[in-house]
Amino acid sequence: MGSSLGPDFDYQVKMLSSPPAIVEQGQLLGLGSKSHGSTFLGDGVAWDYVGQRRPSSLNRVQAPTGYSKNYRVKCDSLVECVRVKGKVVKMSVNYIILTFVGIAVWLPLVLSEFLSFTTPLFASSLRLPQDATGCKFTTSTCELYLNASRFGHASWRWGTGGTSVYLGGPPTDAEDSTSGGYGLATVTDMLSFNQPRTAWMFTKPADATEPQGRCLNFAYAVGELGVHSLEVLLLTFTTDNVIEALDNDSLPLHYRTRVMWEHPATTNGAWRQAHVTFSTMDTHILVFSASYNTRFTSHRGYVAVDDIDFTDGPCEDDCMFDVDLCTWNNTDVDDEFDWSVGRSSGKTATGPARDQAAFLDSTIITGGYAYIDSGPPRLPEERAKLVSRELEESSTPRCLRFWVNMNGGGLGHLRWHPCQQTVASSVPFRLAFEASVRIPGAGDLAIDTISLSEGACPSLPSGLKSSMFDCTFLEDTCKWRLEPSNGTSLSRVPSNSYNPPGHTQSVFKITDMYMRFDLRCFECAPRSSEALVSPSVTFAVPHCLSFWVLMYTTIAYLTHVGALKVVLMYPDKKETVWHLMNQQHADWTYAQVTIPASSSPVRVAIEGVQGPHVMGMMAVDDIALFPLSCKLEPEIAKVEAGDCTFDRDLCGWRVSSDNSSSRLAQWHLADNNALKDHTFEADNGGYAYMETFRASTSSNITSPTLPSNTAFCFTFWFSPVYKDLGAKLTIYRLGSDDGQEELLWSFEQSKSDGTAADNPTWLYAQLPLDSFPADYKALTSSLHSVALCTLDAAAAAFTREPNRLIFLCTLLWEGPWSDPGAEQSATWGRWIPAWFMYCTVPVRRPRRTTDIPVIGESARLDRQRLVVVGRVNVGGWAFDDLRFVSDKKCRELPAKAKP
């Protein structure tokens, strides 16, 4: 395999001295020069190196200009040698021209630089010196091999954000630069052969690592449907002269492969960080392996890698225990003995015979582990703690992975077990492995291969008391139970030719299992539901529930799959906190939602709502729960108080009417086929509806209380039912308990614009709701004066104290008040600039609907509600899919609707 120069020659100086250094084929050994690579040999003789090969029949080496003769040294048939001032330097190419800097050198190098810069996608490799540590792909692919034809795999290429739409890849590199580069593998390249192949990009062969290993850090991004996974592989060779074998297809190439790291899902093009700790006693390379998704071979996709960096020693917080305890330490606090490092137990009945890596691969003969010895002088209940360094707080969870070996009487089987646990904290913390002795001498415990990575993970092994919500569904449904229902749509299913792969990762060959809501359950009526319900728990602090969802249909024009919800089931109410509807992504999508602290016990339900029976999938996998307030994901699953799809109830909207007691004349859940519901396009209701054949009948439906000082875009779908000229749908805003109304939106049937039609059709509408100011009115202790504190939306801050309220004021009114409800009725007084001062007043009684207390009889915190008024003569209105969302570009629709 030939080598070609990349677009950049920015490399470091390599000093070659006795014993003779080996100059690899195509390797640039030189100081940082954008124009050429110079190599200093021994005492400072400078050589300029042009990386060109000549036919092997030309068995000679030309010395640089200024030397009187060429020196020939007898070498093997594959290596040429040159002697310079008594030193022999082996050159692992058949022929290399060495010449002084001149026109003969500059011209090809400049051309090479230009061609490499303009066509970097066709570069096969560019190798740096052995001590090079990384690559940012700024203008080259550094020491990485992109041409993987020697291994029978598709190749990677050099990519940049500037060509992301044209050739594929993320729009920026890992440092958010559109001009920066990255390594890129595309599904198009993988499928451009008669036999589709995975794509490999690999490092230059390196010798054995030190016992403590090395750390690979890198950034990666995965986008679009066509990609299945990105893996990091460790290839160890039994072949001599690996570099020559890589360049010569006629030479044998023998190697073993180990999977060191895997990411099986898309990142939606977002860059993420990862690291891998590895060690080996053999010549080796690391491979970035991208594979295509066999389910979506007609779709495009890409994998990108950037900011590759190697450091000596294990990655931060990782440990393989091959030398010592790394950054983990024994402690003298609250334990009785220490952990030790070992290689193989001296006992036949207890203790591991080898470390975890050797357990998975019997060809590995190196490695150790950390363990406790329960033999004398240990006593029952004595403990040993292994403690991490102090870890920083984080707004995102991390996954702690490790392996455990518990051998001996009553401790299980003679094997290593993979374990994992989500760790999260809003304050700095440490992790500790604590082992205790039950029966002295009856069993030992060992741990190995600790790693800490970004992201949540369900606890393994399953069923841990401290993680009762966590579940991979590999063995059962853990502590989750199926809520009794009339349907049979929810079941635990395996990955097979009928069901797509699950999300759970394992180093073993497993049949992955997950929970599936059967969309083709024909005995299940549309909008019927079934739920997976947790045990009843009281949360003293907020917790984050994370899980993976799959929602898609295989029929492009039928996008109404159904809905998934997270519902909190309290003794006296139910609250939906997460709601995702219909077609999403044809691959697993990460989801999370905060469960607030509460003194009341709560059960968490993951509820599936049946759609109109389409071909597709709705599934849940890999549930984890951890103590942390987390950002809701995906953002479109956010739920506000007034959101409603009217599947089974009115979601807290209250109905009233002016002059009719007829049920049909009031807003109610539809149970007819006047039109299909908008949410799922299913029959038999699923929307709010009113109709009458009396003249001038109206009905009001009022939203739950919405937060003030918050701007929303109110979106909904509506439809006039039957031709009824003059029928009107109106929306008002109520700002307080005084009944004052603000007209926001109105729509009237009109013959001229075609809205008065015999066939009802859903119409989309949206209404911007500006931030509604919140005034807090509080009586002071004086009987003759009242203070009015006007809260600024950005500055308002409430703190609950026993019997007192502290709030941040912008303006204060001081003076007598004849009517506390009307500011203009004051006989005298003045506004006092508060300069954002804190005011405190006694609490007289608590407010009924909020934790913020109210002071005095006239005090209140204004909040807003919407009232939808339907007025008909001989017709009706339908109303569906109400959502309150954040949208800065929200504008009023339809355009003809007027306040």
KOLTI-463656 format. One record per residue (C-alpha): x, y, z; residue in three letters. Coordinates in steps of 0.05 Angstrom, whole numbers, plus 5000, padded with zeros to 4 digits. Layout:
N
XYZALA...
This chain:
899
500050005000MET503150654978GLY503251275018SER501351974998SER502652635031LEU497052995066GLY495653735062PRO500053945120ASP507353825140PHE506854115211ASP510753575248TYR515853535304GLN523353395302VAL525552675307LYS532752545330MET535751895304LEU541851645341SER545550995357SER542950465357PRO540750615286PRO533750875280ALA528850585231ILE525751065182VAL518950785164GLU516550795093GLN512951435077GLY514251705147GLN516052435152LEU521452545204LEU522653285209GLY521753955240LEU515454375232GLY515654655162SER509854795117LYS514454715057SER518554095068HIS520453585120GLY527653595146SER530753035187THR536753125232PHE541052505238LEU545752415296GLY550353015297ASP545753495260GLY546453285187VAL540153545154ALA536653105103TRP530753315060ASP526352725044TYR521952624983VAL517252044996GLY517451714928GLN518250974914ARG522150684856ARG522149974826PRO525549464871SER530449284815SER533949944827LEU538049684886ASN541750304907ARG541350924952VAL543651604930GLN547152024984ALA545452754992PRO549153294954THR555753474986GLY557952755001TYR563452464958SER560551774947LYS554751314958ASN555350795013TYR552450095004ARG551149645063VAL548648935055LYS541548865082CYS535648395073ASP531848405008SER526348865033LEU530749395065VAL535949875037GLU541150195081CYS545450815078VAL551650965120ARG552751685142VAL559051845180LYS559651145207GLY552251055225LYS547650575189VAL540550805179VAL535650275153LYS530550515103MET524350075098SER523150255025VAL526349964964ASN528750624937TYR528951334967ILE532151944936ILE535752364986LEU537953044961THR539753734983PHE534254264985VAL533554524914GLY528954564854ILE528653804849ALA525753774920VAL521554404923TRP517554294860LEU514653604876PRO513453804948LEU509754434930VAL505554044879LEU504353504930SER502254014982GLU497554344932PHE494453694908LEU493753434979SER490354065001PHE485554084943THR484053334942THR484953085013PRO479252595006LEU483552134965PHE489452125012ALA490851415036SER495151565097SER500052035128LEU504251775184ARG507452175240LEU513351975283PRO512251455337GLN511551975392ASP506152375357ALA500052405403THR493952635366GLY490252935308CYS485353515300LYS484553415225PHE485754155214THR488454045144THR490553315144SER489252625171THR495652605211CYS498351915227GLU491851555211LEU490951055154TYR484651205115LEU485550665062ASN483150015094ALA483349585031SER488949165062ARG483848905112PHE478148845062GLY474249435090HIS471650085061ALA475750715073SER474751355111TRP476152045082ARG477952745106TRP471753175114GLY469953885134THR463754265153GLY464154655088GLY462554025048THR457753705098SER451553785054VAL455153584990TYR459252995016LEU456252855084GLY458552975155GLY456853455212PRO456554205195PRO462354365242THR468354015271ASP468753835345ALA471054545361GLU465054845327ASP468855095266SER465855045197THR472855055165SER475954535210GLY476653815189GLY474953115215TYR475552395196GLY469252185159LEU465951525140ALA459551525099THR454450985086VAL455151145012THR462450925014ASP460750295053MET455550085002LEU459450274940SER462149564932PHE458948924906ASN459748664977GLN457949215028PRO463249315081ARG464549685145THR469350265141ALA475950265179TRP480650835197MET486650605238PHE492850865272THR500050725254LYS502550065283PRO505650165352ALA509749725398ASP507249445464ALA504549945514THR507350035583GLU503849605637PRO499450195659GLN496750255588GLY494950855546ARG488951305540CYS485451475475LEU481052095477ASN476752305418PHE470452665396ALA465252335352TYR458752505317ALA453752025284VAL448252255238GLY442452015196GLU438951335191LEU443950935151GLY449050845207VAL448850255255HIS454650385302SER461650655314LEU466650195348GLU473750265372VAL477549615359LEU484349395385LEU488148975334LEU494248585360THR498948275309PHE502847625308THR506047815242THR513148075241ASP514648725204ASN507448955208VAL508649605171ILE511649245112GLU505948745113ALA500949315111LEU504449605050ASP505348945014ASN499248524997ASP503547914983SER505847865056LEU501547505107PRO498047935160LEU495547575222HIS491847935278TYR486747875333ARG481048365345THR478048625410ARG472149115415VAL474249655465MET468450145458TRP461850195420GLU456550725407HIS450350385375PRO445850985363ALA445751655328THR447852295363THR443552685313ASN449953015288GLY451953285356ALA459253215378TRP460552805440ARG466852625478GLN469351915492ALA475551565518HIS478450865518VAL483850575563THR487750005532PHE494149595541SER497549045503THR504348705500MET503948625424ASP504749065363THR497949375354HIS493549885320ILE487050215341LEU481350205291VAL475350675285PHE470250215253SER463650485225ALA458150015203SER451850125163TYR444649965185ASN441949375146THR434849615158ARG436050285124PHE440950155067THR437150625022SER438551205070HIS444951605078ARG448851675141GLY455651865168TYR460551775225VAL465552315242ALA471552305289VAL475752895312ASP480653135365ASP484252465372ILE489252475428ASP493651945462PHE496651995531THR500751515572ASP497251165630GLY489851025639PRO484551535623CYS482351965681GLU478451565733ASP479450915693ASP483450345722CYS485349645698MET489449495761PHE495149225719ASP500349605760VAL497049935820ASP490450265842LEU491250845793CYS487651465821THR483551045869TRP485850995942ASN484950586004ASN482150996062THR483250956136ASP476451256150VAL470650816169ASP473750146148ASP478149596178GLU482749356122PHE485149516051ASP484349305979TRP490348975945SER492548865873VAL493348155849GLY494347745786ARG491547055804SER488746755867SER492946255905GLY486745895929LYS483045365889THR476145495918ALA475946245919THR478846855884GLY479446965808PRO484346545768ALA485647125720ARG483547835707ASP477348055670GLN480648165602ALA483747475603ALA477047185623PHE474047445558LEU480147285515ASP484346695535SER490146925491THR491447515537ILE496847335588ILE497648015621THR493448395672GLY491448445745GLY485548645788TYR483848945856ALA481348465910TYR479948355984ILE482247736021ASP477047496071SER481847016105GLY484947106174PRO485747576209PRO479247846180ARG472947836222LEU465547836203PRO462748516181GLU469648826172GLU469849296112ARG474849546061ALA473650186020LYS476850385955LEU475551135943VAL476051555880SER478852255874ARG473952815885GLU469552875823LEU466353515799GLU458953645802GLU455353565736SER448553735706SER448853095667THR449352375692PRO455351915684ARG455751155678CYS460450775723LEU462350105692ARG466449565725PHE467148805731TRP466148405794VAL468547705813ASN465347405875MET467846705884ASN467246225942GLY461945945988GLY455246275974GLY458146815928LEU456146545860GLY459546255799HIS466846245780LEU466646815731ARG467047565722TRP460447955719HIS459548625683PRO456549165727CYS454349885716GLN451050435755GLN448851145739THR452251665783VAL449952385788ALA450852955836SER449753705837SER455553795886VAL462753525884PRO463152795906PHE467352165912ARG465751445893LEU467450865939ALA467550115929PHE465949805997GLU466949056008ALA465148706073SER466748026101VAL460947566117ARG464446896133ILE472046966142PRO475846546092GLY469646306055ALA469946765995GLY473947325964ASP471647915921LEU475248255863ALA473848845817ILE477049025751ASP476749505691THR473450115721ILE471150655673SER466951285680LEU463551565618SER458152075601GLU450851875600GLY445951475642ALA445750725644CYS441050225677PRO444049865737SER447149175727LEU445948675754PRO438548815753SER434148805814GLY438649205860LEU434649485918LYS437850175910SER435950195836SER428949895834MET426850315774PHE432850115731ASP431549575679CYS434549305614THR428848795606PHE433948255588LEU431347775641GLU424548055661ASP420848705674THR424748815739CYS420349195789LYS415849475735TRP408949165728ARG403649185674LEU397549575695GLU391349145686PRO387549335623SER382849055571ASN388249045517GLY394248595505THR398549095468SER404349145517LEU409348565521SER416748405528ARG419548205461VAL426347975433PRO430448285377SER429547855316ASN427847885242SER420848155259TYR422848635315ASN428549135306PRO434649095351PRO433949345423GLY438349875455HIS441949475509THR449449365499GLN453248755523SER460148455513VAL456747775510PHE452447495454LYS445447615479ILE438347635453THR436348345470ASP429448455500MET425249075508TYR417949295520MET413749365458ARG406849675449PHE403549275393ASP400849785344LEU396949245307ARG392949025368CYS386248995332PHE382448845396GLU385049505424CYS380750105407ALA384250745384PRO386251175443ARG386050585491SER392250545535SER396650065572GLU402050245621ALA408449995653LEU408050205726VAL413450275779SER413050115853PRO410450665899SER416151115923VAL416851765961THR422152235932PHE425452685982ALA429553025927VAL428253105852PRO430152505810HIS431252425735CYS427951855698LEU431751675635SER429751165582PHE430251015507TRP424251035461VAL422850785391LEU416951085353MET416250995278TYR411850735223THR413950335162THR408650675118ILE410951365099ALA404151695093TYR401451395158LEU405151795211THR399951735267HIS403251185309VAL400451325378GLY403251665439ALA407851535497LEU406951885564LYS410351915632VAL404851985683VAL405852105758LEU400451745797MET399452055865TYR394051815914PRO389452395896ASP391352585825LYS395052405761LYS399952875727GLU402852785657THR410053055656VAL412552785589TRP408552665525HIS411152455456LEU406452335398MET406651975331ASN412451865283GLN419152065312GLN425651735292HIS426551035263ALA432150905313ASP432450925389TRP431851625418THR434251835487TYR428952125534ALA429052405605GLN424452785652VAL424953035723THR420552735777ILE419553275830PRO420553175904ALA414153025942SER412052816011SER406552385979SER408051695951PRO407951655875VAL407951115823ARG411051275755VAL407451015694ALA410250965624ILE403850955585GLU402650775512GLY396551045477VAL393950625419GLN393850955350GLY389750765289PRO392950085279HIS398850215232VAL405049815213MET410750065257GLY413750045327MET412950385394MET417750125447ALA421550285511VAL428350025535ASP434050155585ASP430450535641ILE434750875694ALA433251325753LEU438151775789PHE437852365839PRO438552985796LEU434053515764SER434953425690CYS433053795626LYS427053475592LEU428953095528GLU426853105473PRO424353815479GLU418053665439ILE415653215496ALA414853805543LYS408053865576VAL404754505600GLU398654565644ALA393754705588GLY396254185537ASP390853695517CYS389353195462THR382553005490PHE383852265485ASP380152075548ARG378552715586ASP378753475584LEU385553525618CYS383254025671GLY379454485624TRP372754685656ARG366254755619VAL360555255628SER354755475584SER350156075583ASP343255845565ASN342955105553SER343254495597SER343754025537SER350053605539ARG351153675464LEU350754435469ALA356554445518GLN363754285505TRP364753535516HIS368852945491LEU366352755423ALA363352065414ASP361152135342ASN364152095273ASN363052815252ALA370452795234LEU376652395252LYS380552655311ASP386653055292HIS391552715340THR391352015310PHE386452075251GLU382151565286ALA374551495288ASP369751545347ASN371752185381GLY378252415411GLY376853165409TYR372753695445ALA366153825411TYR359754235417MET353554275372GLU346454515375THR340554675331PHE338055235375ARG339455955358ALA345056335391SER347755805438THR354655885468SER359155475514SER365555655549ASN371455205564ILE376755495611THR383955275615SER387655085678PRO391655645710THR397755815668LEU404156135696PRO404756885690SER411157225668ASN411756685614THR410656775540ALA407456215501PHE405456045431CYS398555725438PHE397455235381THR391154845367PHE386854545313TRP379554715303PHE373954585254SER367054865241PRO362054295238VAL356154405191TYR354855035152LYS352955575202ASP354056285178LEU355856735236GLY358256175282ALA364056445321LYS369856155360LEU373056655409THR378956635457ILE379557095518TYR384857155571ARG383057205645LEU388657545683GLY386057485754SER380157295798ASP376557945785ASP373457675721GLY376458185673GLN377157905603GLU382058075547GLU379757895477LEU385557555440LEU382757185380TRP376357075343SER374256665282PHE367556695247GLU364556255193GLN363956645128SER361056445062LYS365956895025SER372256535047ASP369555835043GLY369855675118THR362455535117ALA362554855084ALA358654205089ASP364853775099ASN368553935164PRO376154015158THR381354125211TRP384454825209LEU391054995243TYR391455605289ALA396655915334GLN396356515380LEU402256885412PRO401156985486LEU405557535513ASP408457515582SER402957695631PHE405458155688PRO404657895759ALA402958395814ASP403458205887TYR398958625932LYS400458596006ALA397358936066LEU402459216114THR401659196190SER398859916189SER391259976186LEU391760626146HIS396560446090SER397559906037VAL403859735999ALA403659485928LEU409859105904CYS410359055829THR414758465810LEU419258505750ASP418857875707ALA426357795706ALA427557995778ALA421857655814ALA424357175867ALA420556835922PHE423456485982THR419056106031ARG420656226106GLU416456016166PRO410756516171ASN414057026127ARG414857176053LEU421057496023ILE420357795954PHE424258245907LEU420958915892CYS421859405835THR416759935858LEU412960045923LEU406460445932TRP405860776000GLU399461106024GLY392160976043PRO387960535996TRP380460615993SER379660005948ASP385459505948PRO383059245881GLY383659915845ALA390160295847GLU387160935819GLN382461015880SER388061225927ALA386961915956THR394262055967TRP400761675965GLY406861575922ARG410861065884TRP417660925915ILE423260635872PRO425360005909ALA431759905870TRP430559155872PHE430559155948MET427958555987TYR421458656025CYS418658186078THR411558146105VAL407857676152PRO403857106122VAL396457126141ARG393856516103ARG396456056048PRO394056075977ARG389755485956ARG393055315890THR400355475899THR406055415949ASP407056165946ILE403356466006PRO398557046002VAL398857626052ILE392357926075GLY385457836044GLU386858275983SER393657995965ALA394457555904ARG399457335851LEU396057425784ASP396156835737ARG392856755669GLN387556295642ARG384556235573LEU377156185558VAL374955885492VAL367856085474VAL364155715421GLY357856055394ARG353355705344VAL346455785314ASN345155115280VAL351954785277GLY358054615319GLY365454685334TRP371054175343ALA377354315381PHE383653875387ASP391153825401ASP392154425447LEU399354585462ARG402955165497PHE409955195469VAL415855675469SER416655975399ASP419756665389LYS417356675317LYS410156535335CYS405056935295ARG397656935295GLU394356415249LEU389756395212PRO391357095188ALA384057295183LYS382657155256ALA381857805294LYS381358005367PRO
